[in-house]
Amino acid sequence: GKLRWRKETSSQFNNALPDYGVASSPVVDRGLLIINAGGNSGALMAYNAETGEEKWSWKADSPSYASPIVTDLGGTRQVITVSQQSIIGVAADSGALLWRIPYPATGPVTIPTPVLYQQTVICSGFGRGTTAFAITKRGNEWATEQAWYNPNVSMWMNTPVVSGDFLFGLSQKKRGQFVCLDARTGKEFWTS
């Protein structure tokens, strides 16, 4: 329980906090602690998990409430998250931007963490439906395209879960509607 290190990022971003406080979870990958820091100004940042030394930061956009995820996609270890304006993929070892999809928040910020299904990144937000984006690498360039879109199911305060070819989540409809979508197509299997 002894404190090893501590970072106060609020002073780095003009004491910025998200409108409703901090909700994003950190993630640890291969010795890096990765966080979305700040509010209306901020950055996606990586620290040495043992020492707290900053390794990299991506400061082109402010964070949302979504937590970052780390995966091997297209043969590249990358951090994927949702900012206030985009869905982004950055190189896990350097923070270099690999790809970016415009995805401006429909409310103050986007809350659900993106989830992976094979080579697609599935995202949702308040009142915006659920969308899957195919992420592929062609030579040295990254390509992003919409794989499917379901306008009838919008996740708001939670992150859906992928199991096999099924996407389970809680929609904002009917004050909390449990849903199951086909992760391949976005088609609704059932709703509560």
N, C-alpha and C positions, 0 to 999 in steps of 0.2 A: 503493500500500500504506500510505499515511500514515493514521493513525487520525483520523477526523473527529469521532466522538462515541461515547460508551459509556454504557450503562445497567446498573446492578446492581439488578435487581428483587427479588433474594432478601431484601434488607433491608426492602423494602416489604411483604413477605408473611411476616414472621417466619422468615426464612431457609428458607422452604418450597421444596422441590424435589419433583417427582413421586417415587413410591416407587423407581423404577428409573432415575432421571435424566431429563434433558430429551430428548424425542424429537420434539416438534412442530416443524415447519418454519415459518419466518416467510414472509409473502407481502407483496409490494409492489404497491400499486395507487394510481394517480393521486397520487403523491407521498406516500403513507402507507406506513409499515412496520407491519404488523399481526402481533401475536404472541399466543400463549397463554402467560402468565407465571405462575409459581408452581406449587404442588403441591396439598396438601390445603387451602390457601387460595390464591387467585390471581385473575386477571382476564384477559379478552380486552382487549388494549390496542392503540392506534394511536399512532404517533409520526410526526412530520415526518421523512421519510426523509433529508433533507439536514442538519437541525439537531439531531434527537433530541428536540425539544420534544414533550411529550405532548399529543395532540389530544383523545383520549377514552379511556374505559375502561368496560367492563361487568363489574361485580364481584359479580353475584348468585349465581354458582356457580363452583366450582373447575374448572380445565381438565382435559381428558383428554390422551391422546397424539396425538389426531387433529389434523391441521393445518387451519387455516382456509382456505376458498376464497372467492373474490369473484366475483359474477356479477350480471347484470341479471335479476331475476326479478319478474314482475308489474309491470314498468315501474319498478322501484326497484333502484338499485345497493345490494347488500347483502353482508355477510360472513356466511357460514354455517359453523358448526363444531359439534362435539360436546363438551359439557362433561361433568363426572362424573355429572350427573343429567338432562341434556336435550340435544336438538338445537335449536339456536337460529339465528335470522336477525336480524341487527342492521343498522341503516342504516350504510352505509359512511362517510358524511360526519360522522355524529354519535355513533354507537354506541348509539343508541336501540333498544330491543328492539322488533322488528316482530312476531315470532311465536316460539312455544316449544312443543316437543313433549316430553313426559316420556319419557326414555330412559335410566334409571339403568344404570350399568355393571354387567355381570354378574361381572366379575373386579375387579381393583383399579381399572382404567380401561378406556375404549374406545380402541382403537388405530387402526382404519381411518379414513381421512379420508372424509367423505361425498363422493359423486359425483353429478353432475347428468345426468339424461336428460330432455330437454325441460322440462316444468314439474314434474318430480318430483325429490326428493332421495332418493338410495338410501344406506342405512346398514346396517352389520352390526357384529357384535362376537362375542366368544367365546361359543359355545354358545347364541346367541340367534337364529339364522337371519338372513336378509337381508330387509329391508323397504324398500319405496318409499313415500314420502309425497308426495301432491299438495299443492302450495303455490299458493294462488290469492288474489288480492285482490278483495274484493267491496265496492265503494265505498271507504271509508276503513279497513275491517277486513280482516285477514288470516285466511284459513281454511286449516286443515291437516286432511288426512284420509288414512288409509291407502289407497294405490292397490293394492298387492299385498304378499303375504308368502310367503316360501319358507322353511319351518322346517328343511329338509334341508341347506341350504348356509349355513355360518357362516364369515365371514372373521375372522381373528384378528390376525395380525401384519402384514397387507399391505392395501393399498388396491386395490380392483378398478378396471378400466379399461372405459370405455364406448367402443365403436366401432360406429357405425351404430345398429342396434337390438340389439346384442349387449353383454352384460356379461361380461367375462372376469375371473376371480379365482382365488385359491388358498384353498381351504377347509381347515379344521383336520382334516378327516376323513382317515383313512389316512395320517397323518403328512405331509399335504400333497397334497391332491387338486385338480388343475386342473379348473376348471369353466367352462361357458359357459351363461349364462342369457339368456332373452328379456327385454330391458330394459323391454318394454311390459307383460309379464304376470308375470315372475318364474319362468316355466316353465323347467325344465332342458332345454337342447338336448343336452348331453353332459357327462360327467364322466370324468376319467382314472382 
